[in-house]
Amino acid sequence: MKNLITLISLIALCCGTGNPKFDEDHAFEYLLKQCEFGPRNPSSDGYYKCLNFMITELEQTADDLIIQEFSYQERKNRTRHDLQNVIARYNPDAEFQTIISCHWDTRPWADSEPNRKDRDQPILGANDGASGVAVLLELAKIFGENPPPIGVNLVFFDGEDMGIPGENETYCQGSRFFAKNLPIPKPNEAINLDMVADKQLHLP
């Protein structure tokens, strides 16, 4: 709850009188743009289109942009993928640092699909993938125009959603690598956004 309040406070800071507002319609355009690329599962065409799009957008606003490269062999098909965490930093010299994160990859297999023949197909990930990225890209636009008083690190994790159900260690590869190989000073706190575009969204 404390982290959620912190996020709300950050957004509220950007929405105050005289400051740019969080534009939910523009954020939704970011969501649609990602979906136009198709599924963004690692090594796919949509994956690289989305990566280039995010980098282009973030280069326009970030004080510092870090691409953290790593590789991982997924368990299902034993395929190794080259992966990238993307970190956009705002006010990087501030004493207090926070992370707002999401994952930008989409699941390579629709294994919950009722129709068995479709279960090996990648998902589009409008909610599970694109929604968090859309929010962070809109925040990036705001922070570029209105620098935050604290250090904000927008972190887009890769390789989060290609795990095997029941094998928790196969999920969240980007955040695991990030935590073990911090490319930034240890943050004071972190907030993660995932699946935030549900029509009936409820945040406890």
Secondary structure, DSSP 8 states (H G I E B T S, - for coil): -HHHHHHHHHHHHHTSTTS----HHHHHHHHHHHHHT----TTSHHHHHHHHHHHHHHHTT-SEEEEEEEEEE-TTT--EEEEEEEEEEESTT-SSEEEEEEE----S--TT-SSGGGTTS----TTTTHHHHHHHHHHHHHHHHS--SSEEEEEEE-S-S--BTTBGGGS-HHHHHHHHS-SS---SEEEE--S---TT----
